[in-house]
Amino acid sequence: MVKIKLIGWIADLAKFKEKEVKINSFTRVKDPLNIEKIDEIDEERIIVLINGKSATLETEVKDSDQIVVMPVIGGG
């Protein structure tokens, strides 16, 4: 099972904060998120982690991976 955790506005887009998904074949991070128009998200506005390491929405995931997707936080 792949564990997915979404934070902030990304969770709002996907309509979930956490879930587990069973994968059997080639799967990218963005596939189980089920976000409409996900390809329009500016990847400079988000942080993607797989098992605590930097990744992208196109990175392949394997069963037992842990994915976290969160917005970049900034301010001044």
C-alpha positions as CSV (number, residue, x, y, z in Angstrom):
1,M,0.0,0.0,0.0
2,V,1.1,3.5,-0.8
3,K,0.4,6.0,2.0
4,I,-0.5,9.5,0.7
5,K,-0.7,12.6,2.9
6,L,-1.8,16.0,1.4
7,I,-1.5,19.3,3.2
8,G,-3.1,22.7,2.6
9,W,-4.8,23.7,-0.6
10,I,-3.6,20.5,-2.3
11,A,-5.8,18.5,0.1
12,D,-8.7,20.8,-0.8
13,L,-8.2,20.1,-4.5
14,A,-8.0,16.3,-4.0
15,K,-10.8,16.3,-1.4
16,F,-8.8,14.1,1.0
17,K,-6.0,14.6,3.5
18,E,-4.7,11.0,3.9
19,K,-5.4,7.7,2.2
20,E,-3.8,4.4,1.3
21,V,-3.8,3.1,-2.2
22,K,-2.8,-0.4,-3.5
23,I,-0.8,-0.2,-6.7
24,N,0.2,-3.1,-9.0
25,S,1.8,-1.4,-12.0
26,F,3.7,1.7,-13.1
27,T,2.2,4.6,-11.1
28,R,3.3,8.2,-10.8
29,V,2.8,10.4,-7.8
30,K,0.0,12.4,-9.5
31,D,-2.0,9.3,-10.6
32,P,-3.7,8.3,-7.2
33,L,-4.3,12.0,-6.3
34,N,-7.2,12.2,-8.7
35,I,-6.9,16.0,-9.1
36,E,-8.7,17.4,-12.1
37,K,-6.3,19.6,-14.1
38,I,-3.3,18.4,-12.1
39,D,-1.0,19.2,-15.0
40,E,-1.9,22.9,-14.6
41,I,-0.4,23.0,-11.1
42,D,2.9,24.9,-11.0
43,E,5.4,22.5,-9.5
44,E,7.3,25.5,-8.1
45,R,4.3,26.0,-5.7
46,I,4.5,22.5,-4.2
47,I,6.8,20.2,-2.4
48,V,6.6,16.4,-3.2
49,L,8.3,13.9,-0.9
50,I,8.6,10.2,-1.3
51,N,9.9,8.5,1.8
52,G,11.2,11.9,2.9
53,K,13.2,12.5,-0.3
54,S,12.5,15.2,-2.9
55,A,10.4,14.1,-5.9
56,T,8.0,15.4,-8.5
57,L,4.5,14.6,-9.5
58,E,5.9,12.5,-12.4
59,T,8.1,10.3,-10.1
60,E,7.3,6.6,-10.1
61,V,6.0,5.2,-6.8
62,K,6.3,1.7,-5.5
63,D,4.2,-0.3,-3.1
64,S,5.0,0.7,0.5
65,D,6.2,4.2,-0.4
66,Q,5.0,7.2,1.7
67,I,4.1,10.3,-0.3
68,V,3.6,13.8,1.1
69,V,2.5,16.7,-1.1
70,M,2.4,20.2,0.4
71,P,2.4,23.8,-0.7
72,V,5.5,25.9,-0.6
73,I,5.2,28.2,2.4
74,G,6.6,31.7,2.1
75,G,6.1,35.1,3.5
76,G,7.9,38.0,4.6
